[in-house]
Amino acid sequence: MNNMNQMMKQVKKMQEQMMKAQEELETKTLEGSAGGGVVTVEINGHKKLLSVIIKPEAVDPDDVEMLQDLVMTAVNDALTKADELANQDMGKFTGGMKIPGLF
């Protein structure tokens, strides 16, 4: 019975550490860019878009599709970095296992 209590304490401690790591992800920012930096986006670790910066040279009224592609590429770049950060931070607790809904 004592082993079970000890194990439950360890599980509770790990849960608290995981919650803290999840909260810390929100304070971390990541940047994605495209077109050599003419489009830059910033997101937090929870994948919330914080800013979009488009330099004037990226704007061509005759080629709106290019700007759309640049924005999409920059956002996807930042989202990939957010996934990598979450996997790195939370992987400490899961041993590399992907747990649906955790991150």
C-alpha positions as CSV (number, residue, x, y, z in Angstrom):
1,M,0.0,0.0,0.0
2,N,2.9,2.3,0.8
3,N,4.3,1.8,-2.8
4,M,0.9,2.8,-4.2
5,N,0.8,6.0,-2.1
6,Q,4.4,6.9,-3.2
7,M,3.4,6.2,-6.9
8,M,0.3,8.5,-6.6
9,K,2.5,11.3,-5.1
10,Q,4.9,11.0,-8.1
11,V,2.0,11.0,-10.6
12,K,0.5,14.1,-8.9
13,K,3.9,15.8,-9.0
14,M,4.4,15.0,-12.6
15,Q,0.9,16.4,-13.4
16,E,1.7,19.6,-11.7
17,Q,5.0,19.9,-13.6
18,M,3.1,19.2,-16.9
19,M,0.5,21.9,-16.1
20,K,3.3,24.4,-15.3
21,A,5.1,23.5,-18.6
22,Q,1.8,24.0,-20.5
23,E,1.3,27.5,-18.9
24,E,4.9,28.4,-19.8
25,L,4.3,27.6,-23.5
26,E,1.8,30.5,-23.6
27,T,4.6,33.0,-22.6
28,K,7.1,31.7,-25.2
29,T,7.0,33.3,-28.7
30,L,8.1,31.9,-32.0
31,E,8.6,33.5,-35.3
32,G,8.0,32.2,-38.8
33,S,9.0,33.9,-42.0
34,A,8.8,33.5,-45.7
35,G,10.3,35.2,-48.8
36,G,13.6,36.0,-47.2
37,G,11.8,37.8,-44.3
38,V,9.4,40.0,-46.3
39,V,6.5,38.3,-44.4
40,T,7.0,37.5,-40.7
41,V,4.6,36.2,-38.2
42,E,4.8,35.7,-34.4
43,I,2.9,33.2,-32.4
44,N,3.0,31.9,-28.9
45,G,3.5,28.4,-27.7
46,H,-0.2,27.8,-27.7
47,K,-0.3,28.6,-31.4
48,K,-2.1,32.0,-31.0
49,L,-1.1,34.4,-33.7
50,L,0.3,37.5,-32.1
51,S,1.5,39.6,-35.1
52,V,1.9,39.7,-38.9
53,I,4.4,41.9,-40.5
54,I,4.4,42.4,-44.2
55,K,7.1,44.5,-45.8
56,P,6.0,46.9,-48.6
57,E,8.1,45.1,-51.2
58,A,5.9,42.0,-50.7
59,V,2.8,43.8,-51.8
60,D,2.2,43.5,-55.5
61,P,-1.4,44.3,-56.5
62,D,-1.0,42.3,-59.7
63,D,0.1,39.2,-57.7
64,V,-2.0,38.8,-54.6
65,E,-1.6,35.0,-54.7
66,M,2.1,35.4,-54.0
67,L,1.4,37.4,-50.9
68,Q,-1.2,34.9,-49.8
69,D,1.4,32.1,-50.3
70,L,4.0,34.0,-48.3
71,V,1.6,34.6,-45.4
72,M,0.6,30.9,-45.4
73,T,4.2,29.8,-45.5
74,A,5.2,32.1,-42.7
75,V,2.3,30.9,-40.5
76,N,3.0,27.3,-41.2
77,D,6.7,27.8,-40.4
78,A,5.8,29.3,-37.0
79,L,3.3,26.5,-36.3
80,T,5.9,23.9,-37.0
81,K,8.2,25.6,-34.5
82,A,5.4,25.7,-31.9
83,D,4.9,22.0,-32.4
84,E,8.6,21.3,-32.0
85,L,8.7,23.5,-28.8
86,A,5.7,21.7,-27.3
87,N,7.1,18.3,-28.1
88,Q,10.4,19.3,-26.6
89,D,9.0,20.8,-23.4
90,M,6.2,18.2,-22.9
91,G,8.3,15.3,-24.1
92,K,10.2,15.4,-20.9
93,F,7.1,14.1,-19.2
94,T,5.7,11.7,-21.8
95,G,9.0,10.0,-22.8
96,G,8.3,11.0,-26.4
97,M,4.9,9.4,-26.5
98,K,2.2,11.5,-28.3
99,I,-0.8,11.8,-26.0
100,P,-3.8,13.2,-27.9
101,G,-5.2,16.3,-26.4
102,L,-2.2,16.9,-24.2
103,F,-0.4,19.2,-26.7
